[in-house]
Amino acid sequence: MILEDSGAVDSALSRVGKSARVEDAGSYTVSAACVGASDVHLVIGQDPRTGLPSQDQAFDCSTPYARVVQLQPGRVTVQVMVMRPYSGATASSTDGGAAAVRVTAGG
């Protein structure tokens, strides 16, 4: 596993994710899951000059998400983002959403 993160996604724009260094080029599996959230996106990317250009994929929290990507050596950033329409200064979810993301070698 090259990276893993989890946490609350309970505001109008919240995210769970982090960056890590990829040592070897190859296939990597990106997995994400969430509960109690809507308008969820998985965003993954590397420096577009040398690796995977930033990609944004919406997914449904009712089903775990997995995808194989080709990564190059260098930094990779992965985030699960919740993007709800802004509805005031205290826009938030009352359902206590949570999300997790993981990147593992192999595909």
C-alpha positions as MATLAB code, in Angstrom:
seq = 'MILEDSGAVDSALSRVGKSARVEDAGSYTVSAACVGASDVHLVIGQDPRTGLPSQDQAFDCSTPYARVVQLQPGRVTVQVMVMRPYSGATASSTDGGAAAVRVTAGG';
ca = [
       0.000    0.000    0.000;
       1.412    3.379   -0.904;
      -1.247    5.554    0.737;
      -4.399    5.382    2.811;
      -6.605    7.995    4.471;
     -10.065    8.226    5.994;
     -12.152   10.787    7.818;
     -15.335   12.823    8.052;
     -16.897   14.436    5.011;
     -19.523   16.583    6.617;
     -19.485   20.045    5.078;
     -20.407   21.671    1.771;
     -16.892   21.069    0.413;
     -14.908   18.503    2.323;
     -12.258   15.997    1.374;
     -10.264   13.026    2.540;
      -6.953   12.272    0.909;
      -3.234   12.702    0.813;
      -0.136   12.555   -1.311;
       2.570    9.921   -1.445;
       5.596    9.085   -3.537;
       5.344    6.336   -6.156;
       8.691    4.538   -6.412;
       7.994    2.216   -9.359;
       6.028    2.763  -12.562;
       3.152    0.370  -13.086;
      -0.440   -0.533  -12.365;
      -1.964    0.628   -9.085;
      -5.454    0.056   -7.698;
      -7.259    3.085   -6.307;
     -10.086    2.151   -3.923;
     -12.592    4.488   -2.301;
     -15.681    4.098   -0.166;
     -18.046    6.411    1.660;
     -21.215    6.454    3.714;
     -23.714    9.193    4.399;
     -22.571   11.480    1.598;
     -23.703   12.547   -1.849;
     -22.049   14.357   -4.763;
     -18.853   12.353   -4.187;
     -15.835   12.489   -6.513;
     -12.537   10.639   -6.597;
      -9.722   12.898   -7.795;
      -6.323   11.396   -8.596;
      -3.333   12.861  -10.352;
       0.379   13.260  -10.784;
       2.407   15.991  -12.430;
       0.834   15.952  -15.934;
       4.247   16.475  -17.552;
       5.611   13.211  -16.152;
       2.698   11.097  -14.912;
      -1.057   10.667  -14.739;
      -2.919   13.931  -15.494;
      -5.517   14.878  -12.879;
      -8.717   12.827  -13.261;
     -12.077   13.399  -11.563;
     -14.606   10.558  -11.359;
     -17.992   10.796   -9.629;
     -19.085    7.680   -7.769;
     -22.017    6.471   -5.693;
     -21.531    5.860   -1.977;
     -23.803    2.821   -2.087;
     -21.043    0.808   -3.814;
     -17.289    0.706   -3.082;
     -15.269    2.150   -5.959;
     -12.088    0.624   -7.427;
     -10.076    1.501  -10.485;
      -6.699    0.525  -11.922;
      -4.457    3.393  -13.030;
      -0.978    3.560  -14.544;
       1.342    5.633  -12.367;
       4.867    6.860  -12.952;
       7.545    7.442  -10.312;
       6.882   10.683   -8.447;
       4.230   12.222   -6.234;
       0.597   11.102   -6.578;
      -2.332   12.857   -4.922;
      -5.642   11.099   -4.264;
      -8.755   12.629   -2.701;
     -12.365   11.719   -2.101;
     -14.259   15.003   -2.317;
     -17.835   15.842   -1.419;
     -19.117   18.781   -3.440;
     -22.504   19.956   -2.259;
     -24.034   23.192   -3.500;
     -23.240   26.055   -1.130;
     -26.253   26.960    0.972;
     -24.938   29.537    3.416;
     -22.023   30.132    5.750;
     -22.802   27.037    7.809;
     -23.673   24.647    4.991;
     -23.135   21.160    6.369;
     -24.451   17.647    6.364;
     -26.401   16.372    9.327;
     -25.811   12.717    8.544;
     -22.151   12.482    9.576;
     -20.666   11.252    6.299;
     -17.320    9.451    6.192;
     -14.967    8.454    3.387;
     -11.790    6.440    2.856;
      -9.302    6.134    0.019;
      -6.417    3.720   -0.607;
      -3.809    3.159   -3.333;
      -2.127   -0.240   -3.595;
       0.436   -1.649   -6.010;
      -0.857   -4.039   -8.646;
      -3.981   -4.103  -10.680;
];
